[in-house]
Amino acid sequence: MMQSNRLTLDYAEPEDVLPCLKQISGSENWRSVRLLGNNGSQSTYKIKTWAGACYHLRLGQASSTEHIQTEGYLIDGVYQVLDQQNLMITPALKLVACGRCHQDCRSYLLTHWVDGRPGSQHIRHLDQAQEYRLGISAGLTLSAVHCLAGPVDTMPWVEQIAKRCRQLESGLPPVMKQQKAVAAALSFLDNNRSVVRNRPVRVLYNNLSWDHMVMYQDVATILVNFSQWRYGDPLYDLAPVLTDLSRTSIPFASGLLDCYLSQRVNTRTMRPIVYYAVLRALERLQRVHERKMPDATAVRNIERLAENTDGFGQIVPRWYPLRRRWQHDTDTLWTGG
């Protein structure tokens, strides 16, 4: 255990960490710093002040400074949007500071600490009404992310998706392509290539999963870890709702879709989401093949998508409550190229 200026570090760290901490504005008021994790390129910490406040600190390398600063501004922007819309009903992740330290050799991102339970732990202890309310909260926060503008030119996104589809076609082995669900998924991608055209480009959270949500009782879902942000079609962020979140909690997934899509869950709005979900599921299968690591879940994800859409012939998933489907639309899939 080390101590300097009343600051306690309850772990062993490289020699440059303490000088880094001292250069961050406000660190003279910190009481303790606890290491949460280290993946080589960056370390994360929980900080407590003498006044009782808590912060989350990510300390990275100089090469990540621009990304971390932009990430900090995104966090600030998202929660400013929520504040302006009077949707902040509990303390949430907010930017405190970001920049460089230790002679510009390290980058840092300091945010308020979020109290609550990880989504994967909390969601299993709630009733359906509570899960649905938390899904609505997640939809509100995701909408706030997508309020942040991206590039005007949409062609890079269209070209990127087209490239990923071509890589799938060439990367999946013939034996996998012959599997019924995989063949149907590939056909769906091929027949619906136009779905990505003329789509808006915004900031994407690009990291929607139970592990990156913190839930405050049954009141609010708070998104954390904005480190994988990117620019793209906002509906791309909803793909995990079909592949992962709905597998654990249908009420949560339904609440998120209801909120984000303003209860207009229909073929027109769902088709791009299913498209992106299929793309991501097939890419996971391709990665499993490339790494030669058997993973039944990768195949099962595609089979489940096919089951929930009658082999991609019905675009609104079976698990979505029929009574809330938009009355002026049809469930039949449009298959034009």
C-alpha positions, -999 to 999 in steps of 0.1 A, spaced: 0 0 0 13 35 -10 3 68 4 11 104 -8 -7 136 1 -33 116 20 -42 97 -12 -43 59 -7 -36 35 -35 -48 0 -25 -30 -19 -51 5 -23 -68 8 -1 -99 36 11 -123 57 40 -111 40 65 -134 5 61 -120 8 82 -89 23 112 -109 -6 108 -134 -32 110 -106 -16 141 -91 -19 160 -124 -56 154 -127 -76 185 -116 -92 179 -82 -70 150 -72 -59 168 -41 -93 160 -27 -92 123 -34 -90 99 -5 -85 66 -22 -81 50 -56 -90 13 -62 -80 -6 -93 -109 -21 -111 -92 -36 -141 -63 -35 -165 -63 -47 -201 -28 -35 -210 -38 -4 -230 -58 11 -202 -66 8 -165 -99 17 -147 -103 29 -111 -129 38 -85 -121 70 -67 -134 82 -34 -130 118 -22 -128 130 14 -162 145 10 -177 112 1 -181 116 -37 -172 87 -60 -157 88 -95 -148 64 -123 -114 70 -139 -100 54 -171 -63 59 -176 -50 51 -211 -20 56 -234 -13 88 -253 -24 72 -286 -60 70 -272 -62 106 -261 -83 119 -290 -107 89 -287 -111 93 -250 -117 130 -252 -143 125 -278 -159 98 -257 -160 122 -228 -178 149 -248 -203 122 -261 -211 112 -225 -215 149 -216 -237 155 -247 -260 125 -240 -267 134 -204 -272 171 -213 -299 159 -237 -316 139 -210 -313 168 -186 -329 192 -211 -358 167 -217 -363 164 -179 -357 127 -181 -330 125 -155 -347 109 -125 -316 96 -108 -279 105 -107 -262 92 -138 -230 90 -156 -216 125 -163 -183 138 -175 -160 154 -149 -128 159 -169 -108 144 -197 -74 151 -212 -37 143 -210 -13 140 -181 22 129 -172 39 150 -199 13 140 -224 22 103 -221 -12 92 -207 -48 101 -214 -76 101 -188 -114 101 -187 -130 110 -153 -168 105 -149 -192 104 -120 -196 70 -104 -229 53 -112 -246 35 -83 -267 5 -92 -265 -31 -102 -252 -45 -135 -281 -52 -159 -274 -90 -161 -278 -93 -123 -306 -69 -117 -330 -79 -145 -334 -114 -132 -350 -103 -99 -378 -82 -114 -414 -88 -125 -424 -82 -161 -438 -47 -154 -405 -36 -138 -385 -51 -167 -407 -32 -192 -402 1 -174 -364 -4 -174 -366 -11 -212 -384 22 -217 -356 39 -198 -329 23 -220 -348 34 -251 -348 70 -238 -311 70 -232 -303 53 -265 -325 80 -282 -304 107 -265 -272 91 -279 -287 93 -314 -295 130 -310 -258 136 -315 -251 143 -351 -228 124 -374 -213 130 -408 -236 143 -436 -222 119 -461 -239 85 -457 -220 66 -484 -191 55 -461 -216 36 -439 -233 20 -470 -200 9 -484 -188 -4 -450 -219 -26 -447 -216 -38 -483 -180 -48 -476 -189 -67 -445 -216 -86 -465 -190 -95 -491 -166 -107 -465 -193 -130 -451 -200 -145 -485 -163 -153 -490 -154 -162 -454 -181 -187 -444 -173 -222 -455 -197 -240 -479 -207 -265 -452 -220 -237 -430 -238 -220 -458 -257 -252 -465 -273 -251 -430 -309 -241 -433 -309 -211 -410 -276 -198 -423 -287 -202 -459 -319 -183 -451 -300 -155 -433 -276 -151 -462 -305 -149 -487 -322 -123 -465 -290 -101 -466 -288 -105 -504 -324 -97 -510 -325 -67 -487 -293 -48 -496 -313 -16 -502 -322 -14 -465 -290 6 -456 -295 32 -483 -307 67 -474 -304 60 -437 -293 88 -414 -259 87 -398 -255 95 -361 -233 87 -332 -238 51 -322 -234 37 -287 -223 4 -305 -220 -15 -272 -256 -24 -261 -254 -54 -238 -264 -63 -202 -228 -59 -191 -228 -22 -202 -259 -12 -185 -263 -2 -148 -298 -4 -134 -311 18 -106 -337 -3 -89 -367 -6 -113 -365 32 -121 -337 38 -147 -313 20 -170 -280 39 -174 -256 32 -203 -220 30 -193 -187 24 -213 -190 46 -244 -155 35 -255 -168 16 -286 -188 46 -301 -188 51 -338 -208 67 -366 -235 49 -384 -273 41 -388 -290 45 -354 -310 14 -360 -278 -6 -360 -277 0 -322 -310 -20 -319 -297 -52 -334 -286 -66 -300 -322 -62 -288 -332 -91 -312 -301 -113 -307 -293 -109 -270 -316 -87 -248 -348 -104 -259 -333 -138 -251 -330 -128 -214 -361 -105 -211 -388 -101 -236 -406 -73 -215 -373 -53 -214 -368 -57 -252 -404 -48 -259 -402 -17 -237 -370 -6 -254 -385 -10 -289 -418 6 -278 -400 37 -265 -374 41 -292 -399 35 -321 -427 54 -304 -448 22 -304 -446 20 -342 -431 -14 -343 -438 -24 -379 -422 -40 -409 -408 -7 -423 -390 1 -390 -380 -34 -381 -366 -45 -414 -333 -26 -410 -330 -38 -374 -334 -74 -384 -309 -68 -413 -283 -56 -389 -291 -84 -364 -286 -110 -391 -253 -94 -402 -239 -94 -367 -250 -129 -360 -234 -142 -392 -202 -123 -385 -200 -140 -350 -204 -174 -367 -176 -164 -391 -153 -154 -362 -160 -187 -345 -150 -206 -377 -118 -185 -382 -107 -192 -346 -116 -229 -349 -134 -227 -316 -167 -245 -315 -195 -223 -303 -230 -237 -304 -244 -203 -293 -233 -187 -326 -254 -211 -347 -282 -210 -322 -285 -172 -324 -291 -174 -362 -315 -203 -357 -334 -183 -331 -336 -152 -354 -350 -175 -381 -375 -191 -358 -388 -157 -345 -394 -145 -381 -406 -177 -397 -374 -181 -417 -372 -143 -422 -406 -143 -439 -423 -124 -411 -402 -94 -401 -417 -84 -367 -404 -111 -342 -429 -136 -328 -420 -126 -293 -431 -90 -297 -467 -86 -283 -491 -88 -312 -516 -63 -296 -490 -35 -299 -481 -39 -335 -488 -8 -355 -523 -11 -369 -516 5 -403 -489 -20 -413 -484 -56 -423 -461 -82 -409 -451 -96 -443 -415 -91 -453 -407 -70 -484 -380 -89 -503 -371 -64 -530 -333 -61 -538 
